[in-house]
Amino acid sequence: MENSYRGFVNREKESDATMIAAPKQQTTMPSTDKRWRIVDATMRRHGYVGNSLIETLHTAQESFGYLDEPALRFVAGSLNLPLSKVYGVATFYHHFMLKPQGKHTCVVCLGTACYIKGADRLLESLEGKYGVKAGQTTRDGNLSVLTARCLGSCGLAPAAVLDGAVMGKVSGADLLDRVAKQVSHDGR
Amino acid sequence: MTVDELEQIAETEKQSCKQCPRHLHVCVAAGCLSSQSDQVKQALEAQVKAAGLEGQCRVKGVGCMGLCAAGPLVSVPGENVLYKGVTAQDAPDIIKGLQADQPVERLRCPTDVPFFARQKRIVLENTGTIDPERIEEYIAADGYVALHKALTAMTRPEVIEHVSRSGLRGRGGAGYPTGLKWSMVAKSNAPTKYVICNADEGDPGAFMDRSVLESDPHRVLEGMAIAAYAVGATQGYIYVRSEYPLAVQRLKTAIRQADRQGLLGANIFGTPLSFKIDIRLGAGAFVCGEETALIASIAGQRGQPRPRPPFPAESGLWGAPTLINNVETFANIAPIVRNGGDWYASIGTEKSKGTKTFALAGKVNNTGLIEVPMGITLREIIYDIGGGIPDGKKFKAVQTGGPSGGCIPEQFLDMPVDYDSLAKVGSIMGSGGMIIMDEASSMVDVARFFMEFCMTESCGKCVPCRVGTVQMHDLLKKIIDRKATARDLALLEELCDMVKNTSLCGLGQTAPNPVLSTLRYFHNEYDELLIADEGAAEPAGAKETVS
């Protein structure tokens, strides 16, 4: 990577330099789970450089559904970054989850267009029925209720995503109905 | 790749298109996909097969046709037929209608309406007509011709000269002259330079960039490659939201195809230009739309902005001069190079040239994606193109620019839409989200909604934004809960002024805009919610302000 030719923007590089000097952390895979190899492959593709951190966390979350401590430690060790930095990045971005999600997820879009069309009431009805707040998972681990900043489906407002499938122009009753069906689909 | 090969691909594609007499275009952009347009496409394909029409009729997935509210959309190109709200069950009727030359009237959506007639499409010229997953179709639609022209017939300053003459201004919202930005990066003698496409479209209520990426990804790649030639960069990045998986997938496909055809990579068109594009995924942080925060995020850091200067044009990614433009800005480049800067400058107003895409949403009949010439009035957009307010309700305000913009009331409906007019009334052009609100919307609540957004999206680096947005949000909440007095309102106004003037980056500097603009035009709504001030020594109120 090209080094900066202006001193004062070098702060980011400096931290990289100290990182290289830091003692080698644990880089072996936390378990024999094959998914760690997928994570490792992403890092290898980027040559284990520190700036592939976000890409790596994306892969880890895609593989495991969330980022737990062993995952963060493994990534920090392999990329030779301080764990504090990895944790800092993982908590900075909304997309990364540090806790496992429920079996089913329902994301309610709270973008402007959806909000104007009553997405807050959609969310309230879900929260009320399942006794959770946005961002939480029901105690039986069956359903996570999440919110999104904007799905970009503003033409279909209000929108929600149930287990990856987008529902447009959804009403409160309709949403509760479909969530209930999806959750009970496992025969519980 | 040589120009002959390019023409050959275009010719083959056009021939194969001509050989098939009938076509059906199914919108497979995110809007229609979420109403199951993929099933419609499969059903149509099955019906074509069942009717033995293979080779006679081709079903093709295309990008966004614009009228997202009426999706899934299916069009019969060349016959002026557009079907709306199509389901898989309608497929047999559509094929029968095609065979009998009688369109299915019950599904028909008129195409001679202002929604289509009033638009002018430059950025969106191919969306809804070409298959975004096939480079051949883009090439057949004059794709990569501009890149060839720039590389072989124009010098680097000439390219920048055309971009400058076109009057194109940054479509990400701030409206910085694109040509000026390019010449700043070009001026530097640094050995390494970068071109970054900002596709971190975080404004709630905006989906133009997503539609462009999903519907015509090659146009963005071509724009970036021309920019790389003009400024002397060899590596490009597209920073795209992880919330847009379809856009990411189509971009990846497009980059792979362009690489294979030699339109990206080493020695493009046999010239010394080498340019590679990589995708970087965002991870859900609105602040990463700010250019210095975006650069930090590409480098694997927390997306926190830094003070400017130095501007990225001098010192950006890894300290190298970096050109950052928005998706729509890059999408305008190929037509400008192809047709010349003066052609582009002939569209629009004196200070705002060309066209602008808008994502029309909220309480309006025709929600969807539109592209209009600069200088069109808000009334034309909302009532002619947008088809007015549904359910016979009354228009109240239009919000542009997302959390950084403002609410524009009815009295300015006849104002032309351009950068300067919007700024004059306290809003901004923004990236192109346009949310219409009717009389049922409380403007104080809208202001609170945006402040809550800014509060959670503040990166926490500078105090005015981190603390100020929380305080402003709490004050707005207090007003809505009917617990606030005139003094709280005065405090809110003071805070707006402070946060606006002392925050580090655009997020904080513009966070008060929704409050300021609603205070300016809908002050009575705030006043109605206030309670009487019972003197300076009211203990309960004082306590609440502290909390």
Interface residues (C-beta under 8 A of the other chain):
Chain A: M1 E2 N3 S4 Y5 R6 F8 V9 N10 E12 K13 G50 N51 S52 L53 I54 E55 L57 H58 G88 V89 F92 Y93 H94 H95 F96 L110 G111 T112 A113 Y115 I116 K117 A148 R149 C150 L151 G152 S153 C154 G155 L156 A157 A159 A165 V166 M167 G168
Chain B: A30 G31 L33 S34 S35 C68 A69 G71 A190 P191 T192 E201 G202 D203 P204 G205 A206 F207 R210 S242 E243 Y244 R280 L281 G282 A283 G284 A285 F286 A296 S297 I298 A299 G300 Q301 R302 G303 P310 E314 S315 W318 G319 A320 A359 L360 A361 G362 K363 T367 G368 L369 Q399 G402 G433 I435 M437 S441 V446 F449 F450 F453 E457 C459
